[in-house]
């Protein structure tokens, strides 16, 4: 699995666990966990920092802590090759 596919899995998980999605968040969190588990299994060559953040997000999803999981998944994307770092807006 390419890093772009892992990035896509993270994006898919982020969409699934949107708080405003209106669906059953427990079911959506479980779907996100399955998506992330599959992506991690198929991308063992991914940067360890990204994999560690995804694993931590998975633990938060297990307990329904969606905002914590979203934060970790967003951070994980920053460790993937080809991802540009976000630039803070200037006031």
HELIX and SHEET records of a PDB file:
HELIX    1   1 UNK A    3  UNK A   16  1                                  14    
HELIX    2   2 UNK A   19  UNK A   21  5                                   3    
HELIX    3   3 UNK A   25  UNK A   41  1                                  17    
HELIX    4   4 UNK A   48  UNK A   62  1                                  15    
HELIX    5   5 UNK A   66  UNK A   78  1                                  13    
END                                                                             
